[in-house]
Amino acid sequence: MVIQLLIGWLTSTLGLWLAANVVHGVRLRSFKDAAWAGALLAVLQWALSGPLFVLLGIGTLGIGFLLWFLTRWIVAAIVVLLASRLSNRLHVDSFVSALITAFVIAATGTVVRWLL
């Protein structure tokens, strides 16, 4: 569990830093801010992704479970927006920016896990 949280922190930090440099509407002042926001994001993803996925799956009358990949992506974007609202180090302007950021973080996580 601790290893997963640390890997989540690493991928969130790198993904947020990359997104802040590439995605319009995502701002971080420094890499240190990315590390703090990445830690917050990793904890929020660990704590909220499962319950939000189930809630959206039930709320869409099961369609969210059938289209699980889209539901996971939307949940990740919601968690990114929540982290943005809870932290003054990360600023995400819109849901579209959060969706793109969630994609960048997922892609970064795929590369990091492949390298590990």
Secondary structure, DSSP 4 states (H G I P E B T S, - for coil): -HHHHHHHHHHHHHHHHHHHHHSTTEEESSHHHHHHHHHHHHHHHHHHHHHHHHHHHHHTTTHHHHTHHHHHHHHHHHHHHHHHHH-SSEEE--HHHHHHHHHHHHHHHHHHHHH-
